[in-house]
Amino acid sequence: AKSESKEQHDISSSLEKLDFRIITNNATPDSLILLSGLKSIFQRQLPNMSGDYIARLVFDRF
C-alpha cells in the first residue's frame, strides 16, 4: 500500500507539470518548433503511419 501511495504521488506530481496549448501553423519559428516536436511524438507513437502523411496533417494550415 505504501508503494501505491508513492506511485500515485508521482503520477499526480507529473500531472501538475502538464501544459496544454492550442498551436496553429502561422509560420512563426516558435509554432514550427512546437509542431515539429508534436510530429515527432506522433511518429513515435504511430510507427506504421507514413512520416510524410503525419507531417501533412500536423503542418496543415487550414
N, CA, C and O atoms as CSV, one atom per row, in Angstrom:
chain,resi,resn,atom,element,x,y,z
A,1,ALA,N,N,0.825,-1.192,0.000
A,1,ALA,CA,C,0.000,0.000,0.000
A,1,ALA,C,C,0.865,1.251,0.000
A,1,ALA,O,O,0.510,2.276,-0.581
A,2,LYS,N,N,2.020,1.140,0.673
A,2,LYS,CA,C,2.887,2.304,0.743
A,2,LYS,C,C,3.449,2.652,-0.636
A,2,LYS,O,O,3.536,3.829,-0.985
A,3,SER,N,N,3.836,1.629,-1.435
A,3,SER,CA,C,4.360,1.900,-2.769
A,3,SER,C,C,3.276,2.452,-3.687
A,3,SER,O,O,3.569,3.251,-4.577
A,4,GLU,N,N,2.027,2.037,-3.483
A,4,GLU,CA,C,0.938,2.578,-4.295
A,4,GLU,C,C,0.761,4.065,-4.037
A,4,GLU,O,O,0.541,4.833,-4.974
A,5,SER,N,N,0.853,4.480,-2.787
A,5,SER,CA,C,0.675,5.897,-2.494
A,5,SER,C,C,1.827,6.706,-3.077
A,5,SER,O,O,1.616,7.833,-3.525
A,6,LYS,N,N,3.050,6.153,-3.082
A,6,LYS,CA,C,4.176,6.852,-3.699
A,6,LYS,C,C,3.962,6.953,-5.202
A,6,LYS,O,O,4.232,7.992,-5.803
A,7,GLU,N,N,3.474,5.864,-5.812
A,7,GLU,CA,C,3.207,5.878,-7.252
A,7,GLU,C,C,2.130,6.902,-7.582
A,7,GLU,O,O,2.259,7.649,-8.552
A,8,GLN,N,N,1.075,6.941,-6.788
A,8,GLN,CA,C,0.017,7.930,-7.009
A,8,GLN,C,C,0.568,9.336,-6.864
A,8,GLN,O,O,0.190,10.228,-7.623
A,9,HIS,N,N,1.457,9.550,-5.901
A,9,HIS,CA,C,2.066,10.864,-5.712
A,9,HIS,C,C,2.903,11.235,-6.934
A,9,HIS,O,O,2.851,12.375,-7.396
A,10,ASP,N,N,3.682,10.271,-7.465
A,10,ASP,CA,C,4.497,10.536,-8.642
A,10,ASP,C,C,3.632,10.897,-9.836
A,10,ASP,O,O,3.964,11.805,-10.598
A,11,ILE,N,N,2.518,10.186,-10.003
A,11,ILE,CA,C,1.612,10.480,-11.113
A,11,ILE,C,C,0.987,11.853,-10.935
A,11,ILE,O,O,0.932,12.632,-11.886
A,12,SER,N,N,0.517,12.163,-9.738
A,12,SER,CA,C,-0.130,13.458,-9.532
A,12,SER,C,C,0.869,14.597,-9.669
A,12,SER,O,O,0.505,15.663,-10.165
A,13,SER,N,N,2.118,14.410,-9.246
A,13,SER,CA,C,3.095,15.482,-9.413
A,13,SER,C,C,3.458,15.645,-10.884
A,13,SER,O,O,3.764,16.754,-11.320
A,14,SER,N,N,3.430,14.559,-11.658
A,14,SER,CA,C,3.669,14.667,-13.093
A,14,SER,C,C,2.527,15.395,-13.775
A,14,SER,O,O,2.751,16.179,-14.697
A,15,LEU,N,N,1.311,15.144,-13.331
A,15,LEU,CA,C,0.160,15.799,-13.940
A,15,LEU,C,C,0.176,17.300,-13.695
A,15,LEU,O,O,-0.352,18.063,-14.503
A,16,GLU,N,N,0.764,17.726,-12.607
A,16,GLU,CA,C,0.845,19.155,-12.333
A,16,GLU,C,C,1.734,19.866,-13.338
A,16,GLU,O,O,1.641,21.084,-13.486
A,17,LYS,N,N,2.588,19.134,-14.029
A,17,LYS,CA,C,3.522,19.731,-14.969
A,17,LYS,C,C,3.000,19.733,-16.405
A,17,LYS,O,O,3.675,20.242,-17.300
A,18,LEU,N,N,1.827,19.182,-16.636
A,18,LEU,CA,C,1.273,19.150,-17.985
A,18,LEU,C,C,0.877,20.549,-18.421
A,18,LEU,O,O,0.390,21.356,-17.629
A,19,ASP,N,N,1.098,20.813,-19.696
A,19,ASP,CA,C,0.763,22.114,-20.254
A,19,ASP,C,C,0.032,21.871,-21.568
A,19,ASP,O,O,0.561,21.207,-22.460
A,20,PHE,N,N,-1.158,22.395,-21.691
A,20,PHE,CA,C,-1.941,22.240,-22.911
A,20,PHE,C,C,-1.967,23.563,-23.648
A,20,PHE,O,O,-2.238,24.610,-23.061
A,21,ARG,N,N,-1.684,23.505,-24.938
A,21,ARG,CA,C,-1.699,24.711,-25.766
A,21,ARG,C,C,-2.413,24.413,-27.073
A,21,ARG,O,O,-2.410,23.283,-27.561
A,22,ILE,N,N,-3.012,25.432,-27.619
A,22,ILE,CA,C,-3.541,25.348,-28.981
A,22,ILE,C,C,-2.490,25.986,-29.871
A,22,ILE,O,O,-2.158,27.162,-29.718
A,23,ILE,N,N,-1.974,25.202,-30.795
A,23,ILE,CA,C,-0.894,25.675,-31.660
A,23,ILE,C,C,-1.400,25.674,-33.094
A,23,ILE,O,O,-1.934,24.672,-33.571
A,24,THR,N,N,-1.233,26.776,-33.764
A,24,THR,CA,C,-1.595,26.851,-35.179
A,24,THR,C,C,-0.329,27.072,-35.998
A,24,THR,O,O,0.671,27.585,-35.495
A,25,ASN,N,N,-0.387,26.687,-37.236
A,25,ASN,CA,C,0.755,26.880,-38.120
A,25,ASN,C,C,0.659,28.275,-38.721
A,25,ASN,O,O,0.112,28.468,-39.807
A,26,ASN,N,N,1.204,29.243,-37.990
A,26,ASN,CA,C,1.229,30.609,-38.502
A,26,ASN,C,C,2.620,30.965,-39.008
A,26,ASN,O,O,2.931,32.142,-39.194
A,27,ALA,N,N,3.448,29.971,-39.229
A,27,ALA,CA,C,4.781,30.073,-39.824
A,27,ALA,C,C,5.775,30.847,-38.970
A,27,ALA,O,O,6.809,31.277,-39.480
A,28,THR,N,N,5.492,31.036,-37.684
A,28,THR,CA,C,6.477,31.658,-36.804
A,28,THR,C,C,7.437,30.571,-36.326
A,28,THR,O,O,7.058,29.403,-36.236
A,29,PRO,N,N,8.666,30.948,-36.023
A,29,PRO,CA,C,9.627,29.932,-35.566
A,29,PRO,C,C,9.147,29.158,-34.339
A,29,PRO,O,O,9.358,27.949,-34.253
A,30,ASP,N,N,8.509,29.836,-33.399
A,30,ASP,CA,C,8.031,29.151,-32.191
A,30,ASP,C,C,6.994,28.084,-32.519
A,30,ASP,O,O,7.072,26.966,-32.011
A,31,SER,N,N,6.023,28.424,-33.367
A,31,SER,CA,C,4.985,27.443,-33.690
A,31,SER,C,C,5.558,26.286,-34.503
A,31,SER,O,O,5.142,25.142,-34.323
A,32,LEU,N,N,6.499,26.567,-35.386
A,32,LEU,CA,C,7.093,25.494,-36.184
A,32,LEU,C,C,7.914,24.538,-35.316
A,32,LEU,O,O,7.934,23.334,-35.570
A,33,ILE,N,N,8.585,25.064,-34.303
A,33,ILE,CA,C,9.341,24.206,-33.382
A,33,ILE,C,C,8.389,23.307,-32.600
A,33,ILE,O,O,8.632,22.107,-32.468
A,34,LEU,N,N,7.303,23.887,-32.080
A,34,LEU,CA,C,6.331,23.096,-31.318
A,34,LEU,C,C,5.656,22.049,-32.202
A,34,LEU,O,O,5.470,20.909,-31.776
A,35,LEU,N,N,5.290,22.422,-33.419
A,35,LEU,CA,C,4.646,21.471,-34.329
A,35,LEU,C,C,5.609,20.355,-34.733
A,35,LEU,O,O,5.197,19.208,-34.907
A,36,SER,N,N,6.876,20.689,-34.878
A,36,SER,CA,C,7.868,19.670,-35.207
A,36,SER,C,C,7.998,18.655,-34.073
A,36,SER,O,O,8.118,17.455,-34.321
A,37,GLY,N,N,7.975,19.130,-32.843
A,37,GLY,CA,C,8.003,18.222,-31.696
A,37,GLY,C,C,6.771,17.345,-31.643
A,37,GLY,O,O,6.857,16.157,-31.333
A,38,LEU,N,N,5.619,17.935,-31.946
A,38,LEU,CA,C,4.372,17.176,-31.974
A,38,LEU,C,C,4.415,16.098,-33.053
A,38,LEU,O,O,3.969,14.972,-32.836
A,39,LYS,N,N,4.953,16.452,-34.209
A,39,LYS,CA,C,5.093,15.474,-35.295
A,39,LYS,C,C,5.976,14.304,-34.853
A,39,LYS,O,O,5.687,13.152,-35.175
A,40,SER,N,N,7.028,14.594,-34.133
A,40,SER,CA,C,7.921,13.536,-33.643
A,40,SER,C,C,7.204,12.598,-32.678
A,40,SER,O,O,7.417,11.386,-32.706
A,41,ILE,N,N,6.356,13.165,-31.826
A,41,ILE,CA,C,5.583,12.334,-30.893
A,41,ILE,C,C,4.649,11.413,-31.661
A,41,ILE,O,O,4.573,10.220,-31.365
A,42,PHE,N,N,3.928,11.960,-32.654
A,42,PHE,CA,C,3.016,11.135,-33.448
A,42,PHE,C,C,3.784,10.044,-34.197
A,42,PHE,O,O,3.323,8.905,-34.266
A,43,GLN,N,N,4.946,10.377,-34.754
A,43,GLN,CA,C,5.721,9.377,-35.486
A,43,GLN,C,C,6.188,8.252,-34.572
A,43,GLN,O,O,6.219,7.092,-34.982
A,44,ARG,N,N,6.549,8.583,-33.348
A,44,ARG,CA,C,7.000,7.554,-32.409
A,44,ARG,C,C,5.831,6.673,-31.973
A,44,ARG,O,O,5.989,5.462,-31.823
A,45,GLN,N,N,4.663,7.273,-31.769
A,45,GLN,CA,C,3.510,6.521,-31.284
A,45,GLN,C,C,2.789,5.771,-32.402
A,45,GLN,O,O,2.073,4.806,-32.136
A,46,LEU,N,N,2.970,6.202,-33.643
A,46,LEU,CA,C,2.300,5.575,-34.789
A,46,LEU,C,C,3.348,5.138,-35.816
A,46,LEU,O,O,3.410,5.712,-36.903
A,47,PRO,N,N,4.163,4.149,-35.501
A,47,PRO,CA,C,5.281,3.792,-36.383
A,47,PRO,C,C,4.856,3.265,-37.753
A,47,PRO,O,O,5.646,3.313,-38.696
A,48,ASN,N,N,3.636,2.768,-37.884
A,48,ASN,CA,C,3.192,2.246,-39.179
A,48,ASN,C,C,2.633,3.328,-40.088
A,48,ASN,O,O,2.362,3.071,-41.261
A,49,MET,N,N,2.459,4.529,-39.565
A,49,MET,CA,C,1.917,5.616,-40.374
A,49,MET,C,C,3.074,6.367,-41.038
A,49,MET,O,O,4.108,6.607,-40.414
A,50,SER,N,N,2.896,6.725,-42.280
A,50,SER,CA,C,3.924,7.422,-43.037
A,50,SER,C,C,4.278,8.765,-42.389
A,50,SER,O,O,3.397,9.525,-41.988
A,51,GLY,N,N,5.573,9.039,-42.294
A,51,GLY,CA,C,6.028,10.318,-41.749
A,51,GLY,C,C,5.564,11.494,-42.582
A,51,GLY,O,O,5.257,12.558,-42.046
A,52,ASP,N,N,5.510,11.306,-43.904
A,52,ASP,CA,C,5.025,12.380,-44.779
A,52,ASP,C,C,3.558,12.688,-44.515
A,52,ASP,O,O,3.152,13.850,-44.520
A,53,TYR,N,N,2.768,11.650,-44.285
A,53,TYR,CA,C,1.344,11.845,-44.002
A,53,TYR,C,C,1.154,12.572,-42.675
A,53,TYR,O,O,0.334,13.485,-42.577
A,54,ILE,N,N,1.905,12.174,-41.660
A,54,ILE,CA,C,1.817,12.846,-40.361
A,54,ILE,C,C,2.218,14.309,-40.507
A,54,ILE,O,O,1.553,15.192,-39.965
A,55,ALA,N,N,3.293,14.568,-41.233
A,55,ALA,CA,C,3.742,15.951,-41.431
A,55,ALA,C,C,2.672,16.770,-42.137
A,55,ALA,O,O,2.436,17.925,-41.785
A,56,ARG,N,N,2.024,16.172,-43.136
A,56,ARG,CA,C,0.963,16.888,-43.849
A,56,ARG,C,C,-0.170,17.271,-42.912
A,56,ARG,O,O,-0.690,18.384,-42.985
A,57,LEU,N,N,-0.555,16.355,-42.031
A,57,LEU,CA,C,-1.642,16.634,-41.091
A,57,LEU,C,C,-1.237,17.668,-40.043
A,57,LEU,O,O,-2.008,18.576,-39.733
A,58,VAL,N,N,-0.035,17.530,-39.503
A,58,VAL,CA,C,0.402,18.423,-38.423
A,58,VAL,C,C,0.654,19.833,-38.944
A,58,VAL,O,O,0.287,20.809,-38.290
A,59,PHE,N,N,1.272,19.949,-40.106
A,59,PHE,CA,C,1.642,21.268,-40.620
A,59,PHE,C,C,0.593,21.887,-41.530
A,59,PHE,O,O,0.833,22.938,-42.125
A,60,ASP,N,N,-0.568,21.248,-41.646
A,60,ASP,CA,C,-1.655,21.791,-42.470
A,60,ASP,C,C,-2.046,23.173,-41.963
A,60,ASP,O,O,-2.175,23.376,-40.756
A,61,ARG,N,N,-2.234,24.116,-42.864
A,61,ARG,CA,C,-2.520,25.494,-42.463
A,61,ARG,C,C,-4.006,25.796,-42.404
A,61,ARG,O,O,-4.377,26.951,-42.198
A,62,PHE,N,N,-4.865,24.812,-42.574
A,62,PHE,CA,C,-6.314,25.073,-42.552
A,62,PHE,C,C,-6.949,24.583,-41.300
A,62,PHE,O,O,-8.159,24.725,-41.124
